[in-house]
Structure formats: structure tokens, C-alpha cells
Amino acid sequence: MGRHVVYVLECGDGSFYTGYTTDVARRLAEHDAGEGAKYTRGRGPFRVVHRESFASRSAALSREAAIKALTRADKARLVASS
């Protein structure tokens, strides 16, 4: 499994947030504590609904950008296929 992870959270309001990390548990704790991304503040609780691992940071960041560009319906299909 790669060290670089792209993850999708389902927020308490039903929206999706996509991010990059090298430690999913730590990053989820940051989101829960309100120290994560500005978008997630006040949108908890959070649930990791999708993750993909990569060997390189650049590959992970490219995939993160691709997922962020998806429509909500496409993200829902991605999550459902996980």
C-alpha cells in the first residue's frame, strides 16, 4: 500500500470532501477537531467513505484533483463502488 492517500469524507450535511494525506487517522482527527480544511469546519460528523493509496505524492495529488472535478453524482458512484 502506498504512503500517499487520497480520501473522500462524507460530511454530516451529506456533502463530500476530497483530500490528500499521508495519515488518514490523523487527518480525520484534525477534521473532527475543526482543524482540518476550512470547508469541513462545522460540517461534522465525518465518515471516510473512499480511499486510494499511491506510491508518489504527485500521483496522489493528480488523483485528488481528478476526484474534485467530478460531479456530485459521479462522486456518489465512486463512493458506492468502494
C-alpha positions as CSV (number, residue, x, y, z in Angstrom):
1,M,0.0,0.0,0.0
2,G,1.3,3.4,-0.9
3,R,2.2,6.1,1.6
4,H,0.2,8.8,-0.1
5,V,-3.6,8.6,0.3
6,V,-6.5,10.4,-1.4
7,Y,-9.6,10.1,0.7
8,V,-13.3,11.2,0.4
9,L,-15.2,12.1,3.5
10,E,-19.0,12.2,3.8
11,C,-19.8,15.2,5.9
12,G,-22.7,15.4,8.4
13,D,-24.6,17.5,5.9
14,G,-24.3,14.9,3.2
15,S,-21.7,16.7,1.2
16,F,-18.4,15.1,0.1
17,Y,-14.9,16.4,0.8
18,T,-11.8,15.1,-1.0
19,G,-8.4,15.5,0.4
20,Y,-4.8,14.2,0.5
21,T,-2.8,12.9,3.4
22,T,-0.1,10.5,4.5
23,D,-2.0,9.5,7.6
24,V,-5.8,9.1,7.3
25,A,-6.5,8.6,11.0
26,R,-4.6,11.8,12.0
27,R,-6.2,13.8,9.3
28,L,-9.7,12.6,10.2
29,A,-9.0,13.6,13.9
30,E,-8.0,17.1,12.6
31,H,-11.3,17.4,10.7
32,D,-13.2,16.2,13.8
33,A,-11.4,18.8,15.9
34,G,-12.2,21.6,13.5
35,E,-8.6,21.9,12.5
36,G,-8.9,20.4,9.1
37,A,-9.9,22.2,5.9
38,K,-12.0,25.3,6.1
39,Y,-14.7,23.6,4.1
40,T,-15.2,20.9,6.7
41,R,-15.5,23.1,9.8
42,G,-18.9,22.8,11.2
43,R,-19.9,20.0,8.8
44,G,-19.2,17.0,11.0
45,P,-19.5,14.3,11.9
46,F,-17.3,12.8,9.2
47,R,-17.0,9.3,7.7
48,V,-14.3,8.2,5.4
49,V,-16.2,6.6,2.5
50,H,-13.4,6.2,0.0
51,R,-9.6,6.0,-0.1
52,E,-7.0,5.3,-2.7
53,S,-3.2,4.8,-2.0
54,F,-0.4,5.9,-4.2
55,A,3.4,5.4,-4.2
56,S,4.1,9.0,-5.1
57,R,2.8,12.4,-3.8
58,S,2.4,13.7,-7.4
59,A,0.2,10.7,-8.4
60,A,-2.0,11.2,-5.3
61,L,-2.4,14.9,-5.9
62,S,-3.3,14.3,-9.5
63,R,-6.0,11.9,-8.5
64,E,-7.2,14.3,-5.8
65,A,-7.7,17.0,-8.5
66,A,-9.5,14.5,-10.7
67,I,-11.9,13.5,-8.0
68,K,-12.6,17.1,-7.0
69,A,-13.5,17.8,-10.6
70,L,-16.2,15.1,-10.6
71,T,-19.9,16.0,-10.3
72,R,-21.6,15.1,-7.1
73,A,-23.4,12.2,-8.9
74,D,-20.0,10.9,-10.1
75,K,-18.6,11.1,-6.6
76,A,-21.5,9.2,-5.2
77,R,-20.9,6.4,-7.8
78,L,-17.2,6.3,-6.9
79,V,-18.1,6.0,-3.2
80,A,-20.7,3.3,-3.9
81,S,-18.2,1.3,-5.8
82,S,-15.7,1.4,-2.9
